[in-house]
Amino acid sequence: MAIYTIDTYLQLNVWEQANTSSYVTLSMQLQKASVNIIRNISGTLKLGGRSVPINLSNEYSGSGTVLYTVSGVSPPYNGNATVTSTVSFIGTYEIYAPGPGTWISQSASFTDYYTATRPVQPAISTSATTVALGSSVSITTSGGSSGSMTWRVGSHTGTVATFGNETKSWTPALATFAPYNTTGTSMTCTLTWNGATKNITLTIPSNSSTNPTASVAMSINSGGLAGLYVQNQTTAKATVSTTTKYGATITNYSISLNGVTYNSTPAVSGPLKTSGSNTCSVTVTDSRGFTATASASFTVQAYSNPTISNLQIFRSNSSGTAKSDGTYLRFAFTPAISSVSSNNAKGYRLEYREVGGAWTAVTGTLSSYTSFTPQTVNAGLSTTTLYEARVGLTDSFHTHAGGTTVYSTIISIPTDEVMMDFNSDGDGGGIGMYTQAAGHLDVAWDVITHGGIKGGTSASRTISDALFNIPALTYTDLSISSSADNATFATALFKWLAANFPHKTRCRFMGVAQVGSYRMFNVFIYDTDVLSGGIPRYGGGTINLYTGYMGIISLNDYTVTVKMITAT
């Protein structure tokens, strides 16, 4: 307590009710200082920032009597080591003089100051407010007694060390604190010592100790060959393996494979598009946002579907020589099959049939992926039947059993060559080939028509392929002069027809030259192998030297007019 003497008769007593690190509370008494009797005390008491008016009319006797108390005053406090407060009394009072027996008026004006000294409080300070786990921080303590410092993160607690008033280094361990936050990279840690507290932020660093790890293994999912990846056939599987640290989990996969990004493992690609070196790239992200990358390279063998070029299929004799009446088939082609590092199969199929019938197949294995030695097959072909044939290629990915053989276009294999052929019922015919069915005309040669073709009462029809295209001949082609007589001209013309007309082995030419000013000739072409009522089937026409046309007339009244001769 501090005692302040106002005068002979009064004093002020000041004491501290409380003194902490955050506030000071004061109390003050107005007290008699002598045995003299006093009364009518009036004035103002001041303590700290508080002013209290008083008006005491009683008579007070005896030394030490408390006249008035002011308590609970908390002066402004800014955290300094001391706090100073005003202490004052300004007023009047009366004092009794016993000799004369009278009251004497007395005034007082007193002001002083009271200083409260702050008690020393325990405190914690650190060299940094943010500390990476695995790194050290300096901790300084003061104002307290030796004791244990503790830490708290959420509901987790532990001991830092025993501290007096000193400085120590502390390294918060990754293994201890990182598991307390598996979805972020920081946490608040509260240090406590002797009632003092200090908050610091602990962070989880991104490094090899905390980041996840990843690896990717490639394998063939489907469509491989001899353990090889094959372009446009193989689908690849990427399987990602990971490890995480301190309780984190993998939250995202990004797998780039074959031009597509996948978000789960294993990732299965579509058919691999690019041959050569391919790379699968992987990025994984854990629940803290830390990432890891990995990649794997693999080689894709070039592959494309088999192709056939330079295809030839024709009738031949047993030696492979082309013959229109051959019963063998000669075939040749150029294959193109991807070798896949010599692991791909390579086979061929020659298929042939009567038109509309079932296929007969001759199969074999190619000795080369890019070449084929022409072969002759004893197909037992009928010379009077029209066939069709094709060649197919097979490999490891295109098989006959799987229905994926790669075929060429279908090649027509004509009958033996004949000038004209008519069936026995007279309702079908062939020109340049044997007739194949009733009710239509089979033609083996190109036909150029300059008019319509009519059948029965039906509308006029035009056929684009000529039955026999007799070129525009000149007198020079016939080895005669333009002034030659009719007989000479007819003889030269028939010689040319006999030498150049198709199927001449089956047909006979008979001509009658009608001499006249117009040089017109009737031409009859007989098929001696087909008889109708014992009479050879035939077609006829007229050659007009001046108009330069010849008409061939079939039994079905189809008329084809072709250019025959031109004058020079």
C-alpha positions in Angstrom: 0.0 0.0 0.0 1.2 3.6 -0.7 0.3 6.4 1.8 0.0 9.9 0.5 -0.2 12.8 3.1 -2.5 15.5 2.1 -2.0 17.7 5.2 -1.9 17.3 9.0 -5.4 15.9 9.1 -5.9 13.8 5.9 -4.1 11.1 3.9 -4.7 8.9 0.9 -4.0 5.2 0.9 -3.6 3.4 -2.5 -3.1 -0.3 -3.1 -3.3 -2.8 -6.0 -6.3 -5.2 -6.0 -4.9 -7.0 -9.0 -1.8 -6.9 -11.2 -1.6 -9.2 -14.3 0.0 -9.2 -17.7 -3.2 -7.7 -19.2 -4.6 -5.3 -16.5 -4.0 -3.5 -13.2 -6.9 -2.8 -10.7 -6.4 -0.1 -7.9 -8.3 0.9 -4.8 -7.9 4.2 -2.7 -9.1 5.4 0.8 -9.5 8.9 2.2 -8.4 8.5 5.8 -8.0 10.8 8.9 -4.4 11.4 9.9 -4.9 12.9 13.4 -7.2 12.8 16.5 -8.8 16.1 15.7 -12.5 16.1 15.0 -13.4 17.0 11.4 -16.7 17.5 9.5 -18.3 18.8 6.3 -15.8 17.1 4.0 -16.5 18.1 0.3 -14.5 17.8 -2.8 -13.3 15.3 -5.6 -11.2 12.2 -5.3 -9.3 11.1 -8.4 -7.7 7.7 -9.0 -6.4 6.8 -12.4 -8.9 8.0 -14.9 -11.9 8.0 -12.4 -13.2 11.2 -10.6 -15.5 10.7 -7.6 -17.3 13.6 -5.9 -17.8 13.3 -2.1 -19.9 15.3 0.4 -19.5 14.1 4.1 -21.4 16.1 6.7 -20.7 13.8 9.7 -18.2 14.6 12.4 -15.3 12.2 12.5 -13.0 11.7 15.5 -10.1 9.4 16.2 -6.9 8.8 14.2 -7.0 6.4 11.2 -10.7 6.6 10.6 -11.6 5.7 6.9 -13.7 8.4 5.5 -14.3 7.1 1.9 -13.2 4.2 -0.4 -12.8 4.1 -4.1 -12.2 0.6 -5.5 -12.0 -1.3 -8.8 -10.2 1.3 -10.8 -8.4 -0.1 -13.9 -6.3 2.6 -15.5 -5.5 2.4 -19.2 -2.8 -0.2 -19.8 -0.8 -0.6 -23.1 1.3 -3.6 -22.2 4.3 -1.6 -20.9 6.2 -2.8 -17.8 4.5 -0.2 -15.6 1.3 1.7 -15.4 1.0 5.2 -13.7 -2.2 6.5 -12.2 -3.2 10.0 -10.9 -3.9 10.2 -7.1 -5.6 13.5 -5.9 -8.0 15.2 -3.5 -9.2 18.7 -4.0 -11.8 20.0 -1.5 -12.6 21.6 1.8 -13.4 20.5 5.4 -13.8 21.9 8.9 -11.7 21.1 11.9 -12.7 21.7 15.6 -10.5 23.9 17.7 -11.1 22.8 21.4 -9.5 25.9 23.0 -11.9 28.5 21.7 -14.5 25.8 20.9 -15.0 26.8 17.3 -14.9 25.2 13.8 -12.1 26.3 11.5 -12.6 26.0 7.7 -9.7 24.2 5.9 -9.0 23.7 2.2 -6.9 21.0 0.5 -5.4 20.5 -2.9 -3.3 17.5 -3.4 -2.1 15.6 -6.5 0.4 12.8 -6.9 1.0 9.7 -8.9 1.0 6.0 -8.3 3.1 3.6 -10.4 2.1 -0.1 -10.7 4.9 -2.3 -11.8 3.9 -5.2 -14.1 4.8 -8.6 -12.7 7.0 -10.7 -15.0 4.8 -13.1 -17.1 5.9 -16.4 -18.8 6.4 -16.0 -22.6 7.2 -18.1 -25.6 8.8 -16.7 -28.8 10.0 -18.5 -31.9 12.4 -17.7 -34.7 9.8 -18.4 -37.3 6.0 -18.6 -37.3 5.9 -21.1 -40.2 8.0 -24.2 -40.0 8.4 -26.9 -42.6 8.2 -30.4 -41.0 11.7 -31.8 -40.8 13.2 -28.3 -40.4 14.3 -26.8 -37.1 12.9 -23.7 -35.3 14.4 -21.9 -32.3 12.1 -21.5 -29.3 12.8 -19.0 -26.5 11.1 -19.0 -23.1 11.1 -16.4 -20.4 9.3 -15.3 -17.2 8.6 -18.7 -15.9 9.9 -21.6 -14.0 11.5 -24.7 -15.5 8.8 -27.0 -16.9 7.7 -29.1 -19.8 6.6 -27.4 -23.0 3.8 -29.2 -24.9 2.4 -29.1 -28.4 -1.1 -29.6 -29.7 -2.4 -30.2 -33.3 -6.1 -30.7 -33.3 -6.8 -33.4 -30.8 -3.2 -34.7 -30.9 -0.7 -33.7 -28.1 2.9 -34.3 -27.3 6.0 -32.9 -25.5 8.5 -30.5 -27.1 11.1 -30.5 -24.3 11.8 -29.2 -20.8 12.4 -25.4 -20.8 13.7 -23.0 -18.2 14.3 -19.4 -19.3 16.3 -20.3 -22.3 16.5 -20.9 -26.1 16.3 -24.4 -27.6 16.0 -25.8 -31.2 13.1 -28.1 -32.0 12.6 -30.1 -35.2 9.0 -31.2 -35.7 9.2 -34.7 -37.3 7.5 -35.5 -40.6 6.5 -38.9 -39.4 4.8 -37.5 -36.3 2.9 -34.6 -37.8 2.3 -35.3 -41.5 -0.3 -38.0 -40.8 -2.4 -35.3 -39.0 -3.3 -33.7 -42.3 -3.8 -36.0 -45.3 -5.8 -33.6 -47.4 -3.7 -30.5 -47.1 -0.2 -29.2 -46.5 -0.4 -27.2 -43.3 -1.6 -27.3 -39.7 -1.7 -25.1 -36.6 0.5 -26.1 -33.7 0.0 -24.6 -30.3 2.9 -24.5 -27.9 2.2 -24.2 -24.2 4.6 -23.5 -21.3 3.9 -22.2 -17.8 0.5 -21.0 -19.0 2.0 -19.1 -21.9 0.9 -20.1 -25.4 2.3 -19.6 -28.9 0.8 -20.7 -32.2 3.0 -21.6 -35.2 2.1 -23.1 -38.6 3.6 -26.5 -39.5 3.8 -27.2 -43.3 4.3 -30.5 -45.1 7.0 -29.9 -47.8 6.8 -31.4 -51.3 9.9 -33.6 -51.7 10.9 -37.2 -52.1 10.0 -37.9 -48.5 6.4 -36.8 -48.9 5.5 -37.1 -52.6 3.9 -40.2 -53.9 5.8 -42.5 -56.3 4.5 -44.1 -59.5 5.5 -46.7 -62.1 3.7 -48.0 -65.1 3.9 -51.5 -66.6 2.8 -52.1 -70.2 1.2 -55.3 -71.5 -0.7 -56.6 -74.4 -4.4 -56.6 -73.8 -5.5 -58.1 -77.0 -4.4 -58.6 -80.6 -0.7 -59.1 -80.0 1.5 -61.4 -82.0 4.4 -63.4 -80.6 4.5 -61.0 -77.7 4.7 -58.0 -80.0 2.5 -54.9 -80.2 1.0 -54.7 -83.7 -0.2 -51.5 -85.4 -4.0 -51.3 -85.8 -4.5 -54.7 -84.1 -3.1 -54.6 -80.6 -4.9 -53.0 -77.7 -2.4 -52.1 -74.9 -2.9 -52.1 -71.1 -1.2 -49.7 -68.8 -1.1 -50.7 -65.2 0.0 -48.0 -62.7 1.5 -48.8 -59.3 1.8 -46.1 -56.6 3.0 -45.6 -53.1 1.9 -42.7 -50.9 3.4 -41.1 -47.8 2.1 -40.4 -44.3 -1.5 -41.4 -44.8 -2.1 -39.7 -48.1 -4.2 -41.4 -50.8 -4.1 -41.2 -54.6 -7.0 -39.0 -55.8 -6.3 -38.7 -59.6 -4.7 -40.6 -62.4 -3.8 -39.1 -65.8 -2.6 -41.8 -68.2 -1.8 -40.7 -71.7 -1.8 -43.6 -74.1 -2.4 -43.9 -77.9 -3.5 -40.2 -78.1 -6.1 -40.6 -75.3 -6.1 -39.6 -71.6 -7.5 -42.1 -69.1 -8.3 -41.4 -65.5 -8.2 -44.9 -63.9 -5.8 -47.9 -63.8 -5.5 -50.2 -65.6 -6.1 -48.2 -68.7 -6.8 -50.1 -71.9 -6.2 -48.4 -75.2 -8.0 -48.8 -78.5 -6.0 -50.4 -81.4 -2.6 -48.8 -81.5 -2.5 -46.2 -84.3 1.2 -45.4 -84.6 4.1 -47.8 -85.4 7.5 -47.5 -84.0 8.3 -46.2 -80.5 5.3 -45.4 -78.4 5.3 -43.8 -74.9 2.8 -44.1 -72.1 3.0 -41.1 -69.8 1.5 -41.1 -66.3 0.9 -38.4 -63.7 -0.7 -39.3 -60.3 -1.9 -36.8 -57.7 -2.4 -37.6 -54.0 -4.8 -36.1 -51.5 -2.3 -33.4 -50.4 -2.0 -32.3 -54.1 1.5 -33.7 -54.4 2.3 -35.4 -57.8 4.5 -38.1 -59.3 5.2 -38.9 -62.9 6.2 -42.1 -64.7 6.5 -43.3 -68.3 7.1 -46.5 -70.2 8.1 -46.9 -73.9 7.2 -49.8 -76.1 7.7 -50.6 -79.8 4.7 -51.1 -82.1 5.3 -53.2 -85.2 4.1 -51.7 -88.5 1.0 -53.4 -89.9 -1.6 -52.9 -92.6 -4.2 -55.2 -94.1 -2.9 -57.5 -96.8 -3.3 -56.3 -100.4 -3.2 -58.0 -103.8 -2.0 -56.4 -107.0 -1.1 -57.5 -110.5 -3.7 -60.3 -110.4 -4.0 -62.7 -113.3 -6.3 -65.7 -113.5 -6.9 -67.5 -116.8 -7.5 -70.8 -118.5 -4.4 -72.7 -119.4 -3.0 -76.1 -120.2 -1.1 -78.2 -117.7 2.1 -76.3 -118.6 0.5 -73.0 -117.6 0.2 -71.7 -121.1 -2.9 -69.6 -121.7 -5.5 -71.6 -123.7 -9.1 -70.6 -124.4 -10.0 -74.3 -124.2 -7.8 -75.0 -121.2 -9.1 -77.0 -118.3 -6.4 -75.7 -115.9 -6.3 -72.4 -114.0 -3.1 -70.3 -114.1 -2.9 -67.6 -111.5 -0.4 -65.0 -110.5 -0.4 -62.0 -108.2 1.8 -59.8 -106.1 1.0 -60.0 -102.3 1.8 -57.3 -99.7 1.6 -58.7 -96.2 3.2 -57.0 -93.2 5.9 -59.3 -91.8 5.7 -58.2 -88.1 9.3 -59.0 -87.7 8.8 -62.3 -89.6 6.2 -63.5 -87.1 3.1 -62.9 -89.3 1.5 -65.9 -91.1 1.3 -65.6 -94.9 -1.2 -67.7 -96.8 -3.2 -67.6 -100.0 -6.5 -69.1 -101.2 -7.4 -69.5 -104.9 -11.2 -69.9 -105.1 -13.1 -70.7 -108.3 -16.6 -71.8 -109.1 -19.2 -72.1 -111.9 -21.0 -68.8 -111.9 -23.6 -69.0 -109.1 -22.1 -72.2 -107.6 -20.1 -73.1 -104.5 -16.5 -72.1 -104.3 -13.7 -74.6 -104.5 -10.5 -73.5 -102.7 -6.9 -74.2 -103.3 -4.8 -73.0 -100.3 -1.1 -72.7 -99.7 1.6 -70.9 -97.7 3.5 -68.0 -99.3 7.3 -68.2 -99.2 7.6 -64.4 -99.2 5.5 -61.6 -97.8 5.9 -59.6 -101.1 6.1 -62.1 -103.9 4.4 -65.2 -105.3 5.5 -67.7 -107.9 2.7 -68.2 -110.5 1.1 -71.6 -110.2 -1.1 -73.9 -112.4 -4.0 -75.7 -110.8 -5.7 -78.7 -112.3 -9.2 -77.3 -111.9 -11.0 -79.6 -114.3 -12.7 -76.8 -116.0 -15.4 -77.5 -118.6 -14.7 -75.7 -121.8 -18.4 -74.8 -122.3 -18.9 -73.4 -118.7 -18.4 -69.9 -117.5 -16.4 -69.7 -114.3 -15.3 -67.0 -111.9 -12.3 -66.9 -109.6 -10.6 -64.9 -107.0 -7.5 -64.9 -104.8 -7.6 -64.3 -101.0 -4.8 -63.6 -98.6 -4.6 -64.7 -95.0 -2.3 -63.8 -92.1 -2.4 -64.0 -88.4 -5.1 -61.4 -88.2 -7.1 -62.3 -91.3 -8.1 -65.9 -91.3 -10.6 -68.0 -93.3 -12.0 -69.5 -90.1 -12.6 -66.0 -88.7 -14.2 -64.9 -91.9 -11.7 -62.1 -92.5 -9.8 -63.3 -95.5 -8.8 -60.4 -97.8 -10.1 -61.2 -101.3 -9.3 -59.7 -104.7 -12.0 -58.7 -107.1 -13.7 -61.6 -108.8 -12.2 -62.5 -112.2 -14.5 -63.9 -114.9 -13.1 -67.1 -116.6 -14.8 -67.3 -120.0 -15.8 -70.5 -121.8 -13.8 -71.7 -124.8 -14.0 -69.3 -127.8 -16.6 -70.0 -130.4 -18.0 -67.7 -133.1 -21.7 -68.4 -132.2 -23.5 -70.9 -130.0 -27.2 -71.6 -129.7 -28.9 -74.0 -127.3 -30.9 -76.9 -128.6 -34.2 -75.3 -127.8 -33.4 -72.2 -129.6 -34.1 -69.9 -126.6 -30.6 -68.9 -125.8 -27.4 -68.1 -127.6 -23.8 -67.1 -127.2 -21.5 -65.0 -129.3 -17.8 -65.5 -128.8 -18.6 -68.1 -126.1 -20.9 -71.0 -125.3 -24.4 -70.0 -124.2 -24.9 -70.5 -120.5 -28.7 -70.3 -119.9 -32.0 -70.2 -121.7 -33.6 -66.9 -122.4 -30.7 -64.7 -122.9 -27.7 -64.0 -125.1 -24.2 -64.5 -123.7 -21.5 -62.3 -125.3 -17.8 -62.7 -124.8 -16.6 -59.7 -126.8 -17.0 -56.0 -126.7 -20.1 -54.6 -128.5 -20.4 -51.1 -129.9 -24.0 -50.3 -130.8 -25.2 -47.3 -132.8 -28.8 -48.0 -132.2 -31.3 -49.7 -130.0 -31.8 -53.4 -129.4 -35.4 -54.7 -129.3 -36.7 -57.9 -127.9 -40.1 -59.1 -128.8 -42.7 -56.4 -128.2 -40.7 -54.8 -125.5 -39.2 -51.3 -125.7 -36.0 -50.7 -127.6 -32.9 -51.5 -125.6 -29.3 -50.5 -126.1 -26.4 -52.7 -125.2 -23.1 -51.0 -124.6 -20.7 -53.9 -125.2 -20.3 -54.8 -128.9 -20.8 -58.4 -129.9 -17.9 -58.1 -132.2 -16.2 -54.9 -132.9 -15.1 -54.9 -136.6 -12.8 -52.0 -136.9 -13.0 -49.4 -139.7 -11.1 -51.1 -142.5 -9.5 -49.4 -145.4 -8.8 -50.9 -148.8 -5.1 -51.0 -147.8 -6.1 -53.2 -144.8 -7.7 -55.6 -147.4 -4.7 -55.3 -149.7 -6.8 -54.3 -152.6 -7.3 -51.1 -154.5 -10.5 -48.9 -154.4 -11.2 -49.8 -158.0 -11.2 -53.6 -157.4 -14.2 -55.5 -158.7 -16.8 -57.1 -156.5 -15.3 -60.5 -156.6 -11.9 -59.3 -155.6 -13.3 -57.2 -152.8 -15.5 -60.0 -151.4 -12.6 -62.5 -151.5 -10.3 -60.1 -149.6 -13.0 -59.2 -147.1 -13.8 -62.9 -146.2 -10.1 -63.6 -145.9 -9.8 -60.8 -143.3 -12.9 -62.1 -141.4 -11.5 -65.6 -141.3 -8.2 -64.4 -139.9 -9.6 -61.9 -137.4 -13.1 -63.0 -136.3 -13.2 -64.5 -132.8 -14.1 -68.2 -132.2 -13.1 -69.0 -135.8 -12.4 -72.5 -134.7 -16.1 -73.2 -134.2 -17.6 -71.0 -137.0 -17.6 -71.2 -140.7 -18.1 -68.3 -143.0 -20.1 -68.5 -146.1 -20.6 -65.4 -148.3 -22.4 -64.6 -151.5 -21.3 -61.6 -153.4 -24.1 -59.9 -155.3 -22.6 -57.9 -158.0 -24.3 -54.6 -158.5 -23.6 -51.0 -158.7 -24.0 -50.6 -154.9 -21.5 -53.3 -153.8 -23.8 -55.0 -151.3 -22.9 -58.4 -149.9 -24.9 -60.9 -147.9 -22.8 -62.6 -145.2 -23.8 -65.8 -143.4 -21.9 -67.0 -140.3 -22.7 -70.6 -139.3 -22.1 -72.4 -136.0 -21.4 -75.9 -137.0 -21.2 -77.3 -133.5 -24.8 -76.4 -132.5 -27.6 -77.9 -134.6 -31.3 -77.1 -134.6 -33.3 -79.8 -136.4 -30.0 -81.0 -138.0 -29.3 -77.5 -139.4 -26.4 -75.4 -138.1 -27.3 -72.3 -136.1 -26.4 -69.2 -137.9 -26.5 -65.4 -138.0 -26.6 -63.3 -141.1 -26.0 -59.8 -142.2 -25.5 -57.4 -145.0 -22.3 -55.5 -145.9 -22.9 -52.3 -147.8 -19.6 -51.0 -149.1 -20.9 -47.5 -149.6 -22.6 -47.0 -146.2 -19.7 -48.9 -144.5 -21.8 -50.9 -142.0 -22.5 -54.5 -141.3 -25.5 -55.9 -139.3 -25.2 -59.1 -137.4 -28.6 -60.6 -136.7 -29.2 -63.3 -134.0 -32.1 -65.7 -133.8 -33.7 -63.6 -131.0 -33.9 -60.6 -133.3 -31.3 -58.6 -131.4 -29.5 -56.5 -134.0 -26.1 -55.1 -133.4 -24.7 -52.8 -136.0 -20.9 -52.2 -136.1 -18.6 -50.2 -138.3 -17.2 -52.3 -141.1 -15.3 -50.5 -143.7 -14.4 -47.0 -144.8 -13.3 -45.9 -148.2 -10.0 -44.2 -148.8 
